[in-house]
Amino acid sequence: MKLTQLSLFLENEPAHLKVPCKILADADVNILTLSLADTQQFGILRLIVHDWKKAKRALEDAGCVVNTTEVVAVEVPDRPGGLSNLLEVIEGCGLNIEYVYAFTFRRGNSAVLIFRFEDPDKAIDALSRRNINVVDSVEAYKGNGD
């Protein structure tokens, strides 16, 4: 139920985002969603891809330093208060969120968010016990609620 996220440091300069995207395109790896956070000198590119092992190998072969992190994809009702209600559950479970970003597709009436929890296994257990759908990797890769 955990997804593997790839993270790369990029210089905060024009065209630096293009490099890893081109590497993945040339390796025939589809980017499912991404997040780019910046500071003045560098950015952190976080990626969920269809084949993370192939992507990591291609990026490293091209000289990129790639870190992997386990993240959790969670369905959130796509309505006012949906995220707020989920965050109340997360807070009530004592879970710490390190960061969060949205997946690029919906599943029916739900959005899918990617969470980096301090303890992903504890988060999965706590959310599942509260009937919150944690999306597994096979479901996530279907895309567009198919």
Buried (B, 14 or more C-beta within 10 A) or exposed (E): BBBBBBBBBBEEEEEBBEBBEEBBEEBEBEBBBBBBEEEEEBBBBBBBBBBBEBBBBBBEEBEBEBEEBBBBBBBBBBEEEBBEEBBEBBEEBEBEEEBBBEBEBBBEEBBBBBBBBEEBEBBBBBBEEEEBBBBEBEBBBEBEEE
